[in-house]
């Protein structure tokens, strides 16, 4: 069956400058869903892969959490499997309510007054926000280097992409430069802490961007790695105050549920409605129950944050002792200058059964390293000694 757009979607696209010739291409997004080349995180994860990974290898290439789901989440997931024959919308509603309480935003079963929408991870609302707020005349604006999913979606629908270098020295988002580079931007994307650098953009800079953005533009704040930074100040209160923001949250990172797919978008109801019109499908009940159990475990976040920070700092201190240039990170990954093409370094590390992350075109000699367990990072250090000066 050929996918079609409803009258509301067609009217919205025409208002934003899309031609009717693009309708079929955009309609395919709704019909194909995760089969599209940009519509999931797997396509980006593929950039880090170097072939089949042996069972005894160290996999620190995709910002995954090696600790996996918490014991409470595993138990809840196990108990929910027998309900897998049903859609179980109430599980999604329960997660929305619990997460809204955690974030201090309003939840209502009535979508017209709810400030939270549950998704299978946070990539879906990122892609759908590009559809909702960008067009051929309104760009997707992001940092460089930065997470690429949004720009891939923008290019797919023919919207311009404006990439602005991170601020020299501090490597945070240069919000004034972003505004200057895109005076008619549609969606300004702030990943905070930033992927791939792990650097933090201040709350005051984000507030400046929200105050001074072009009329009709939206600021998206991706807080995927928020929990790893002890001093983090969340931005969900901006959504509660009806600002022109959409905040993303995911259970893929500190909660260790990347393969289970649970996340959310937080925004005022009319913005969520614009994003939601490009959504389809029910949520996986295993992920919904696992996410609820994760939120109810009060010790999970501080314990995991302390563990991951400890492992990260031991590793970075060791690298610094070897005079390796790196960027101080507040996330579960960091970037290092390997002094040669990152793809070659990654290949050589893979031969040592240590699979590290990729490089970005703007920084081809830098590699992103995900923080693994203590044991995994010990193996990383051994392999690094063999490969750094190879």
N, C-alpha and C positions, 0 to 999 in steps of 0.2 A: 504494500500500500504506500503510495507517495505521500509524504508528510505535507501538511498545509498549515498555514497560519490563520488564526481567527481574525475577525475584523479589528478587535482592539490592538492586537499585535501589529497588524498591517498599518493601522493609523499611527501607532507610536513610531514605527520605523520611518514612515513617510515624513512625519513631523521632524525627525532628527536627520533628515537629508538622505536616507537610503533610497535607492531606486527600486522599482518593482522587480528589476532583473536580479536583485540580490535576495529576493524573498525565498526562492527555492534553496539557495545555499544556506541561508539562516534556518529555514524550516528543517533542513537536514540535521541540524544540531539537536532539535527536539526529538526527531525520530531515531537518530543513531545513538544519542547519549554517549556512554563510555566508549563506544567503538570509534569515536572521532579521534583524529590524531592529536588533538590538544586537550581532550576532555578528561584526562586523569593524570595522576602524578607518575604513572608508570613510564610514560614517554620521556619524562625528564630523568627518571631514575636510570633509564637505559643509557643515558650519556655517561654514567659512571661505570657501567658494566664493562668487563674486559674478557668476557667469555664465561663458560661454565665454572661455577664456584665449588671447589671441593668441600666435602662435609667438614673437614678439619680446618678450613680457612678462617681468617679473621675478616669479617665484613663490616667495614667502617666507611662506607661510601655513600650512604643515602639518608643521613640524619635520623636513622631509626634508633629506637631505644632498645639496647640489648637485654634489658631486664624484662621486657614484655609486659603483658597485663598483670595487674596486682593479683594476689591470691583471691581477694574478695571478688574481683572482676571475673576471674576464671571460674569461680564457683557459680556466680550469677549467670554467666554465659552457658555453662554446662546445664544448669537447671532450665534455661530458656529454650534449649535446642528442640525439645519435644513439642514446642509451640510453633516450630518453624513452618508448619503447613498453613499458618494463618498470617495475615498482614499485621495484626496486632498494633493498630494505630494508637491504642492507649499507651503502649510502651514509649512511643515517640512523644506523646503528650506529657507523660510522666518525666521524661528526661528534660523537656523544655521547662517544665515547672521547677524542677530541682536546680537546673543550671541558672534559671532566672533568679532564683533565691540567692544562689551563690554570687551572682554578678550584680545583684541589687537592681534589676530591671523588671519591668512589668511583663507578666505573662498572662495571656487569656486564651481560652479555647477558641475565642472569636478572633480570627486572624486580623480583622480590621482594627483591633486595639492592642495587639500583642507586639512586644518589642524584641521578640526572639523567634528565630526559625531554625529548626534542626535540619541538618544535611548529613550525607554520608561523607564525612570529612569536611575540609574547608576549601578544597580546590573548586568544587562545584559552585558555591556562591561567588568565588572570585571570577570564574569564567562567565557566570550569568550576569554579574555586575558589569562586566565589559559589554555584554550585549545590551544591557539596560541603559548605560550612561555614556557609551562611546559611539562615535559615528565617523563618517568620512571627514567631518569638520571639527570633531571634538576628540582629542587624542587621549590615549592611555599614557600616563606619565609615571616613570619609575626611576629608581636609582640604578647606576651602573658601576660595579656589578650588583645584580639583584636577582631575585627569584623570577624566572622567565615565563611562568604559566600564563600570566595575564597578557604579556606581549604576544605570545603565540596565538591566543584567542583573538586579540585585536587584529593581528595580521590576517587571520582567517576570514574575518568579516570586512576587511578593507579599511579599518580605522587606523590612523597614523599612530606610531609609537615614538615617544620622546624619552630618550634615555639620558639622564643627567649624572655626571660623575659624583661619587661620594666626596664629601668635604675632605680636602687634603689634611693629613695629619691625624684627624679624629675619625675619619671614615664613617661618619654618620650622614644622614640625608641632609643635603643642602637645600632646604625648603625654599629659600629665596631664589636660588638658581632654578629650581623646578618651576616656580611661578613665572619667572622671567622667560623661561624656555617655552612655556605653553600658556600664553595669555588667554587661550580659549580651550584649555584642557577640559576633558569630560570626567575622567577618573584619575585621581592622584593616589598612587599606591605606596604606602609606607609599611614595609615589613620591619617589625620592631620587637626584639633584636633582628637585625638584618640578616637575611640569608643571601650570600655565603659568609659574610665577615663576622657575624655575631656581635656587631656593634650596635649601640643604643642611641636612638634619636630622642632628645629631651621632650618632656611633656610641653614645655613652653614653645618649642619649635613646632610641634604638631598643632598647638593652639593657634600659633601665628598663621600656619598654613590654612587652617579652617576659617580663620577670620578674613584672610586676604585672597582666598581662592576666587576664580571667576564665578560669576553668577550662574547658578544651575549646575555647577560642578559638585562632585562628591569626593570626599577624602575617605579612602579605605585604609584601615589600620589592621594589619595582619599580626595578631598576637600569638602565633603558633608557638613561639619560643619564650613567651612571657614568663613562664614559671621558673625558668632556669636563672633568672636575674633576681637576686634577693631584694634589690632596691627598686624593682619595677613598679611603675604607677600605671595602672590600667586605664584605658580610655572609654570603657563602656558607659561611664557616667555621662560622656558627651552625647551618646545615643539617647540616654534617659532624659537629657535636657533638650532633645529634639534638634540637635545640630545636624548639619549635612554630612554625617559620617556613617560608615558601615564598619563594624568591628568584627573580625573573624576570630573564632576560637576552634581548636581541634583537640581531639583525644589521641592524636597520632604520636605525639612527642613525649612529654613527661609521663603520660599515662600508659605509654607503650602499646597503643592499639592501632598502629599504622595499617596493619592488614585487615582490621575489622571495620574501619570506616565509620567514624562518628565525629561530628563537628557542628558548628552553629554560626549563624550570622546574627548580629545584634544591631538594630537600627530602629528608627521610628517607623511606625506601621506603613506609611505610604511608600517609604523607600523599600521596605521588605516586599511590598506588593509588586513593585516594578521589577525586582530581582526574581521574585517567585513566579512571575508569568512565564519565565523560561525554564521552569522546573518541571519534573515529572517523576513519578514512581514513589514507592514506599521505601522506608528505611529498613535495614537489616535488624531484626529483633535481637540477635545476639549482641550486636554493637550497642543497641539502646540499653539493654540490661547491664552490659559491662560498663558502660559510661556512667550509669546511675550509681552502681556500686563503687566506682572509682571516686566519684564526688563525695560519697558518704564516708570514705576512708580519710579521716582528718590528718593522719600521719603520712600519707602517701607522698604528697608534694614536698614537704620539707625534708623528709628522709631521702627521697630520690634526688632532690636538688643538691643536698649536701654531698651525697655520694658522687654525683656526676661532676660537680664543681671540684671536688677533691681530686678525682682522677684527671680531670682536665688540667688543673694547675700543676700537678706532679709532672704530667707530660710536657706542658709548655715550659716549665722551669728547666726540664732536662734539655729540651730543644734550644732554649736560650743559652744554656751552658755550652752548647755546641756551636754557638754564634749563628744559629738559624734565625732569619728574620721572620717574625710572625706578627699578627695583629691581635692585640688583647681582645678576648671574646667574652661575652656574657651569655653564651648559648651552649648547646651540647655539641659544638663543632668549632673549628678554628681554621684559619688559613695560614699557610706557610709558603715562603718563597723557596722553591726547589732549584732555582738558578739554571733551569733548562726547561724545555717544553714539558708542561705538566702531563701530557698524554704519554710521554716517554717514561717519566717517573712512575706513573700509574702502572704502566706495562711491566716495568722492572719489579715494582712492589708485588704485583700479582704473581710474578714468578716465584716470589717468596711466600706465597699463599696469604698475602695481606692485601685486601682490596680497599683502596682509598678512593676518595671522591675526585671529582673532575675539576677542570679549570674553566675560567670564563674567558671569552674572546678578548675582553679588554685587559685581562691580566693572564696571559697565556702561560707564564712561568710560575703561577701560584696554584697550589692544590688545596682543596677543602678536605679536612680530616674530621670525621665524626668521632665523638668520644665513645669508646667501647667500655667494657669492663676492665678492672685492674689487670686481669690476666691478658686480655686482648691487647691492651696498650703496652704491656711489657713485650709482647710479640711484635707490635708495631715498632718499638724502639730498636729491637734486634734487627728487623728488616731494614729500617731506615739507615742504620749504620752501614749496611751493605750497599744500599742503593743511592744514598744522597750524593756521593761523589763519583758515581759510576760513569 
